[in-house]
């Protein structure tokens, strides 16, 4: 298996698919912009949908920066970066998680890790200021995603150390549990808000403003962000980007992707 992987990687190194990369950039740009416009028209400015898409793009951008950092010292950095969801580092190559070639528990484990990361990103995004100009906005959003990734790596490390194998085994149950909690929170939120509004309209209004949707919104954004990134991971495999060269020489080929991510991140996270 290792020999087959090396042969495949060697073939991909020799033939960088520039047309495929540009097609991927176009898909990300158009798809993100369409989702942003839908979120703006249907849900209003800076809607939860746009925040979810912005979080997904922010995570992708920091992944790209992480890959660049990895190229400087792959031997020592791989153990810190390997727990990141949907990717694994193998020498000078980045392997994208394959939905079609993986078992169901492994798929759920990756999705669950991304839900945790996305939840942390959206949570910190509500705490860290937005900044007063474009530069401070980018800086603070970058800090937000980096801190969330660091927290996610700590959580993943603790789970691996103290619950070896349990996360993968019970990931489907945990994932279903998260979705059920989202549904229950929505139902309980509606019922409690209705009861408070009927019995005391003032308390009902206060509840709706402060308490009714905080956790539900965070989970909803996290799941939406995860679904978007999962769809992108599947698309990468479909377009033939399941294995990517991340040598210093190959990184220049991904400049258009980085530029598009930066632009879409600001448009969806601030403008729309």
Residue pairs with C-beta under 8 A, 6 or more apart in sequence:
5 90
5 243
8 243
9 90
9 92
9 93
9 243
9 245
12 93
12 243
12 244
12 245
13 92
13 245
13 247
13 250
16 245
16 250
16 253
17 240
17 241
18 253
20 239
20 240
20 241
21 241
21 253
21 254
21 256
21 257
22 256
23 239
24 235
24 236
24 239
24 241
24 257
25 256
25 257
25 260
27 235
28 232
28 257
28 260
28 261
28 264
29 260
29 263
29 264
32 53
32 57
32 264
32 267
32 268
33 264
33 267
35 49
35 50
35 53
35 228
35 268
36 50
36 53
36 264
36 267
36 268
36 272
37 272
38 49
39 47
39 48
39 49
39 50
39 53
39 268
39 272
40 47
40 50
40 272
42 49
43 49
43 50
45 272
46 270
46 272
48 217
48 220
48 221
48 224
49 224
50 268
50 269
50 272
51 122
51 125
51 221
51 268
51 269
52 118
52 122
52 220
52 221
52 224
52 225
52 228
53 224
53 225
53 228
53 268
54 265
54 268
54 269
55 118
55 121
55 122
55 125
55 145
55 221
55 225
55 269
56 118
56 225
56 228
56 229
56 232
57 261
57 264
57 265
57 268
57 269
58 121
58 141
58 142
58 144
58 145
58 265
58 269
59 117
59 118
59 121
59 145
59 149
59 225
59 229
60 229
60 232
60 261
61 142
61 145
61 258
61 261
61 262
61 265
62 142
62 145
62 146
62 149
63 84
63 87
64 254
64 257
64 258
64 261
66 81
66 84
66 149
67 94
67 246
67 251
68 251
69 77
70 77
70 78
70 81
70 89
70 246
71 92
71 246
71 247
71 248
71 251
74 89
74 91
74 92
78 89
80 153
81 89
82 88
82 89
83 113
83 152
83 153
83 156
83 157
83 160
84 149
84 152
84 153
85 97
85 110
85 111
85 113
85 114
85 117
85 152
85 229
86 96
86 97
86 110
86 114
86 229
86 230
86 233
87 94
87 95
87 96
87 97
88 94
88 95
88 97
89 95
89 246
92 245
92 246
92 247
93 243
93 244
93 245
93 246
94 243
94 244
94 245
94 246
95 242
95 243
95 244
96 233
96 236
96 237
96 241
96 242
96 243
96 244
97 110
97 233
98 237
98 242
99 107
99 230
99 233
99 234
99 237
100 237
102 110
104 172
105 168
105 169
105 171
105 172
106 168
108 171
108 172
108 174
108 175
109 167
109 168
109 171
111 171
111 175
111 226
111 230
112 167
112 171
112 174
112 175
112 178
113 152
113 156
114 225
114 226
114 229
114 230
115 175
115 178
115 222
115 223
115 226
116 152
116 155
116 156
116 222
117 148
117 149
117 152
118 221
118 222
118 223
118 225
118 226
118 229
119 218
119 219
119 221
119 222
120 147
120 148
120 151
120 152
121 144
121 145
121 148
121 222
121 225
122 218
122 221
122 222
122 225
123 148
123 218
124 144
124 147
124 148
125 141
125 144
126 218
128 140
128 141
128 143
128 144
129 140
130 137
130 140
130 270
131 137
131 138
131 139
131 140
131 141
134 266
137 266
137 269
137 270
138 262
138 265
138 266
141 265
141 269
159 166
159 167
160 167
167 174
178 219
178 223
179 223
181 219
182 216
182 219
182 220
182 223
185 215
185 216
185 219
186 216
189 212
189 213
189 216
192 207
192 212
193 204
193 207
193 208
193 212
196 203
196 204
196 207
197 204
197 205
197 208
198 204
236 242
244 250
